[in-house]
Amino acid sequence: MSLNVDIAIVGAGPTGLCLAKSLADSGLSILLIERASEASLSNPAFDGRQIALSHDSARLMQELSLWEHINPHDISQLRNARVFNGSSLLSLDIDHRFINQNELGYLVANHLIRKAAYDVATASKSIQLKTEAQIASIITGTHDVKVTLTSGEVIQTKLLVGADSRFSETRRAMGIAADMHDFGKTMMVCEIEHDLAHQHTAWEWFDYGQTLALLPMNGLKSSVVITLPPREISSLICMPEADFNHEISERFKHRLGAMRLASTRHAYPLVTVFAKRLINQRFALVGDAAVGMHPVTAHGFNFGLKGITTLSAEIKAAQVAGKDIADYSLLLRYEKAHRRHTKPLFLATHAIAKLYNNYGMPARLLRIGAIQLASRITPFRHAIAGLIA
Ligand SMILES: Cc1cc2nc3c(=O)[nH]c(=O)nc-3n(C[C@H](O)[C@H](O)[C@H](O)COP(=O)(O)OP(=O)(O)OC[C@H]3O[C@@H](n4cnc5c(N)ncnc54)[C@H](O)[C@@H]3O)c2cc1C
């Protein structure tokens, strides 16, 4: 059996689905190839992640009709952010007023974004979805790409897009290398109820031996992110609930009173990725497959949305002009723009993560100095607010 489409996207995660939706009205036929089951896409399970969304991302999600598929009660305001170092009470405070907005951004659970993206993409007639599909081979030619699935089905397409996670097999199959960094740490995420109000302020706390983050949800509830060596995370995940509640309240030094587990606990290995090339002949990488960020600056999905805005604008312009939608110069423009948007923050995030994971004396002094200096320089705090938002 064979199928002919204009664009085939490997991976129906949030980025792949949003790219498909952004091209839905362009007159192009789109196929999403996903290895997971239809049931796991149509009703994604809670995965612990609360995604901090910038104003630009929220705007794009409105344009793509995702926003209206998310219950307003499930959207939490991110008004301010505070960064702490060690046991010091001095913090770097980022205020929403720096950017003349009511908030720095919003928080929405990842599984709700995935559900909204699935609902809007599958409602479109120009988008087809093939689930439980595995790619056996990819052959790129001058005029098209031939993708053969393990079922034997052949898909012929003008443009192939890899949106299949930071461990992208499509990226490898297309011969694109990537800079990967394994921090040797694991992040545990879960929801927590607490006694004191968070005032819709996010915390990033670079302690010695652990990194803690707290993302404010509606009510007396937060999403907690703890970064530790994998063995310590395993023990936290297996810990009986009462012990866990005690442990977590201690780790947060009771700053929000007593804390209680309010969801399942989830672990993610801390591995970042930056693909050496974002394109190849009739091929482009998007989302985490292109740039897999360190979650500390909460930009992974925001960058994914930025990338698809750039790529889909190029594709739509070519389509309107009757030109090849996978022309190499078009793909090159996407690569350049997306690299420019992402590389500086990717490198800065790495530098911050490395500094705040270093407990030696020179780094300790530098860490204290950096927070003291940054908290006093107002333009610097304004710049950070602009980056978050
Ligand atoms: C703890 C944590 C917190 C985060 N917080 C934030 C935040 O606050 N803000 C933010 O912007 N980002 C955040 N992120 C990042 C964000 O979650 C990711 O950037 C986003 O999920 C990436 O979406 P994606 O569609 O590119 O990839 P994924 O979500 O990984 O989806 C990839 C899809 O491809 C499919 N797939 C994989 N391989 C294949 C294959 N070979 N064939 C077919 N299908 C395949 C998968 O099944 C999946 O459906 C966070 C990440 C983590 C881990």
The ligand as a Tripos MOL2 file, in Angstrom:
@<TRIPOS>MOLECULE
LIG
   53    58     1     0     0
SMALL
NO_CHARGES

@<TRIPOS>ATOM
      1 C1         10.2310   18.1610   33.7760 C.3       1 LIG1
      2 C2         10.0440   18.9930   32.5340 C.ar      1 LIG1
      3 C3          9.5350   20.2720   32.6330 C.ar      1 LIG1
      4 C4          9.3710   21.0670   31.4970 C.ar      1 LIG1
      5 N1          8.8990   22.3310   31.6270 N.ar      1 LIG1
      6 C5          8.7660   23.1200   30.5440 C.ar      1 LIG1
      7 C6          8.2690   24.4570   30.6640 C.ar      1 LIG1
      8 O1          7.9660   24.9170   31.7700 O.2       1 LIG1
      9 N2          8.1560   25.2160   29.5310 N.ar      1 LIG1
     10 C7          8.4780   24.7310   28.3030 C.ar      1 LIG1
     11 O2          8.3490   25.4710   27.3100 O.2       1 LIG1
     12 N3          8.9320   23.4730   28.1530 N.ar      1 LIG1
     13 C8          9.0860   22.6550   29.2270 C.ar      1 LIG1
     14 N4          9.5370   21.3800   29.0910 N.ar      1 LIG1
     15 C9          9.8540   20.8910   27.7390 C.3       1 LIG1
     16 C10         8.6230   20.3740   26.9830 C.3       1 LIG1
     17 O3          7.9500   19.3990   27.7480 O.3       1 LIG1
     18 C11         9.1120   19.8030   25.6470 C.3       1 LIG1
     19 O4          9.8520   20.7970   24.9760 O.3       1 LIG1
     20 C12         7.9680   19.3510   24.7380 C.3       1 LIG1
     21 O5          7.1960   18.3410   25.3450 O.3       1 LIG1
     22 C13         8.5380   18.7940   23.4440 C.3       1 LIG1
     23 O6          7.5140   18.4100   22.5840 O.3       1 LIG1
     24 P1          7.8630   17.5690   21.2790 P.3       1 LIG1
     25 O7          6.5550   17.3560   20.5990 O.co2     1 LIG1
     26 O8          8.9670   18.1960   20.5260 O.co2     1 LIG1
     27 O9          8.4590   16.1850   21.8220 O.3       1 LIG1
     28 P2          7.7730   15.0740   22.7310 P.3       1 LIG1
     29 O10         6.8270   15.6560   23.7250 O.co2     1 LIG1
     30 O11         8.9040   14.2470   23.2520 O.co2     1 LIG1
     31 O12         6.8990   14.2100   21.7140 O.3       1 LIG1
     32 C14         7.5180   13.3990   20.7440 C.3       1 LIG1
     33 C15         6.4650   12.4880   20.1130 C.3       1 LIG1
     34 O13         7.1070   11.6890   19.1210 O.3       1 LIG1
     35 C16         6.7550   10.3190   19.2930 C.3       1 LIG1
     36 N5          7.8700    9.5150   18.7890 N.ar      1 LIG1
     37 C17         9.0950    9.3750   19.3450 C.ar      1 LIG1
     38 N6          9.8760    8.5900   18.5600 N.ar      1 LIG1
     39 C18         9.1100    8.2330   17.4910 C.ar      1 LIG1
     40 C19         9.3520    7.4510   16.3350 C.ar      1 LIG1
     41 N7         10.5540    6.8650   16.1180 N.pl3     1 LIG1
     42 N8          8.3570    7.2830   15.4320 N.ar      1 LIG1
     43 C20         7.1550    7.8740   15.6390 C.ar      1 LIG1
     44 N9          6.8610    8.6360   16.7230 N.ar      1 LIG1
     45 C21         7.8430    8.8100   17.6290 C.ar      1 LIG1
     46 C22         6.4930   10.1800   20.7970 C.3       1 LIG1
     47 O14         5.6850    9.0620   21.0650 O.3       1 LIG1
     48 C23         5.8280   11.5060   21.1120 C.3       1 LIG1
     49 O15         4.4410   11.4540   20.8840 O.3       1 LIG1
     50 C24         9.7270   20.5700   30.2210 C.ar      1 LIG1
     51 C25        10.2300   19.2620   30.1010 C.ar      1 LIG1
     52 C26        10.3880   18.4900   31.2430 C.ar      1 LIG1
     53 C27        10.9580   17.0880   31.1100 C.3       1 LIG1
@<TRIPOS>BOND
     1     1     2 1
     2     2     3 ar
     3     2    52 ar
     4     3     4 ar
     5     4     5 ar
     6     4    50 ar
     7     5     6 ar
     8     6     7 ar
     9     6    13 1
    10     7     8 2
    11     7     9 ar
    12     9    10 ar
    13    10    11 2
    14    10    12 ar
    15    12    13 ar
    16    13    14 ar
    17    14    15 1
    18    14    50 ar
    19    15    16 1
    20    16    17 1
    21    16    18 1
    22    18    19 1
    23    18    20 1
    24    20    21 1
    25    20    22 1
    26    22    23 1
    27    23    24 1
    28    24    25 2
    29    24    26 1
    30    24    27 1
    31    27    28 1
    32    28    29 2
    33    28    30 1
    34    28    31 1
    35    31    32 1
    36    32    33 1
    37    33    34 1
    38    33    48 1
    39    34    35 1
    40    35    36 1
    41    35    46 1
    42    36    37 ar
    43    36    45 ar
    44    37    38 ar
    45    38    39 ar
    46    39    40 ar
    47    39    45 ar
    48    40    41 1
    49    40    42 ar
    50    42    43 ar
    51    43    44 ar
    52    44    45 ar
    53    46    47 1
    54    46    48 1
    55    48    49 1
    56    50    51 ar
    57    51    52 ar
    58    52    53 1
@<TRIPOS>SUBSTRUCTURE
     1 LIG1         1 GROUP 0 **** ****
